């Protein structure tokens, strides 16, 4: 039978970095140095992992709220026209969620995406937002 070895030696102290952290770079300074322009403020969590975080947040948002029925509150069911290509993309998202173990309808995902988009546009210039929406609507009009 093997004999168990017990370490009874002194523990080594943990090494901690106490050096000062360099200050963050100002995006305007970097843009000026590279000859660019500052076009938008970067939000926290804008890295590659943010897509996963947004997806989890949307799923949590949808799952945590029971389905609304007409007349049960401030949610009104509406029909929104959607192109066939956009519908296929939405179905791909539904399939992805199902593969990840989250069973949601296309309407639930579309509603959560709309809510995220509206929340993200709260701080934008209303005139700029209007011009962008008008351009999109004019280009998609039959």
C-alpha positions as CSV (number, residue, x, y, z in Angstrom):
1,X,0.0,0.0,0.0
2,X,1.4,3.4,-1.0
3,X,2.4,5.7,1.8
4,X,0.9,9.2,1.9
5,X,3.4,12.1,1.9
6,X,2.4,15.1,3.9
7,X,4.0,18.5,3.3
8,X,4.7,20.1,6.7
9,X,7.2,22.7,5.4
10,X,6.5,26.5,5.7
11,X,4.1,28.0,3.3
12,X,5.6,30.4,0.8
13,X,4.2,33.9,0.8
14,X,2.1,35.0,-2.2
15,X,3.8,37.3,-4.7
16,X,1.7,40.5,-5.3
17,X,2.3,43.1,-7.9
18,X,2.6,46.5,-6.1
19,X,4.0,48.5,-9.0
20,X,2.0,51.5,-10.1
21,X,-0.4,50.9,-13.0
22,X,0.2,53.1,-16.0
23,X,-2.6,55.6,-16.6
24,X,-5.2,54.8,-19.3
25,X,-4.8,56.4,-22.7
26,X,-7.3,59.1,-23.6
27,X,-9.0,58.0,-26.9
28,X,-8.9,61.6,-28.2
29,X,-5.1,61.7,-27.8
30,X,-4.7,58.3,-29.6
31,X,-7.1,59.4,-32.4
32,X,-5.1,62.7,-32.9
33,X,-1.8,60.8,-32.9
34,X,-2.9,58.4,-35.6
35,X,-4.6,61.1,-37.7
36,X,-8.1,59.8,-37.0
37,X,-11.2,61.2,-35.3
38,X,-13.1,60.2,-32.3
39,X,-16.5,59.0,-33.6
40,X,-18.2,57.3,-30.7
41,X,-17.7,56.6,-27.0
42,X,-16.6,53.0,-26.4
43,X,-18.9,51.3,-23.9
44,X,-17.6,48.9,-21.3
45,X,-17.7,45.3,-22.3
46,X,-17.2,46.1,-26.0
47,X,-14.7,43.3,-26.6
48,X,-15.2,39.9,-28.2
49,X,-16.7,38.4,-25.1
50,X,-19.4,41.0,-25.0
51,X,-21.5,39.1,-27.6
52,X,-21.7,36.2,-25.2
53,X,-22.6,38.6,-22.3
54,X,-25.3,40.2,-24.4
55,X,-26.7,36.8,-25.4
56,X,-26.8,35.7,-21.8
57,X,-28.3,38.9,-20.7
58,X,-31.0,38.7,-23.3
59,X,-31.8,35.1,-22.3
60,X,-32.0,36.0,-18.7
61,X,-34.2,39.0,-19.5
62,X,-36.6,36.9,-21.6
63,X,-36.7,33.9,-19.2
64,X,-37.1,35.9,-16.1
65,X,-40.4,37.5,-17.3
66,X,-43.5,35.5,-18.0
67,X,-45.1,35.7,-21.4
68,X,-47.4,38.7,-21.6
69,X,-51.0,38.3,-22.7
70,X,-52.9,41.1,-24.5
71,X,-54.5,43.5,-22.1
72,X,-52.4,42.2,-19.1
73,X,-50.3,45.4,-18.8
74,X,-48.2,47.7,-20.8
75,X,-47.2,45.3,-23.5
76,X,-49.2,45.5,-26.7
77,X,-48.8,42.8,-29.4
78,X,-47.9,44.2,-32.8
79,X,-47.0,42.9,-36.2
80,X,-43.7,44.1,-37.6
81,X,-42.9,43.5,-41.3
82,X,-39.6,41.7,-41.7
83,X,-37.7,40.6,-44.8
84,X,-37.2,37.0,-45.5
85,X,-33.4,37.3,-45.1
86,X,-33.9,38.9,-41.7
87,X,-36.4,36.2,-40.7
88,X,-33.8,33.5,-41.6
89,X,-31.2,35.3,-39.5
90,X,-33.7,35.4,-36.6
91,X,-34.4,31.7,-37.0
92,X,-30.6,31.0,-36.9
93,X,-30.5,32.9,-33.5
94,X,-33.5,30.8,-32.3
95,X,-31.7,27.6,-33.3
96,X,-28.5,28.7,-31.6
97,X,-30.4,29.4,-28.4
98,X,-32.1,26.0,-28.5
99,X,-28.7,24.3,-29.0
100,X,-27.5,26.2,-25.9
101,X,-30.5,24.8,-24.0
102,X,-32.6,28.0,-24.0
103,X,-36.0,27.6,-25.6
104,X,-37.3,30.9,-26.9
105,X,-39.5,32.0,-29.7
106,X,-38.4,34.2,-32.5
107,X,-40.8,36.9,-31.2
108,X,-39.2,36.8,-27.7
109,X,-35.7,37.1,-29.2
110,X,-36.7,39.9,-31.6
111,X,-38.4,41.8,-28.7
112,X,-35.3,41.5,-26.5
113,X,-33.1,42.7,-29.4
114,X,-35.4,45.7,-30.0
115,X,-35.3,46.6,-26.3
116,X,-31.5,46.4,-26.3
117,X,-31.3,48.6,-29.4
118,X,-33.7,51.2,-28.0
119,X,-31.7,51.2,-24.7
120,X,-28.5,51.7,-26.6
121,X,-29.9,54.6,-28.6
122,X,-31.0,56.6,-25.5
123,X,-27.8,58.7,-25.5
124,X,-27.5,59.4,-29.2
125,X,-28.4,62.6,-30.9
126,X,-32.1,62.4,-31.9
127,X,-31.5,64.2,-35.2
128,X,-28.7,61.8,-36.2
129,X,-30.9,58.8,-35.2
130,X,-33.8,60.2,-37.3
131,X,-31.6,60.6,-40.3
132,X,-30.2,57.0,-40.0
133,X,-33.7,55.6,-39.6
134,X,-35.1,57.6,-42.5
135,X,-32.3,56.4,-44.7
136,X,-32.9,52.7,-43.8
137,X,-36.7,53.1,-44.3
138,X,-36.3,54.8,-47.7
139,X,-33.8,52.1,-48.9
140,X,-36.1,49.3,-47.8
141,X,-39.3,50.8,-49.2
142,X,-40.8,49.0,-52.2
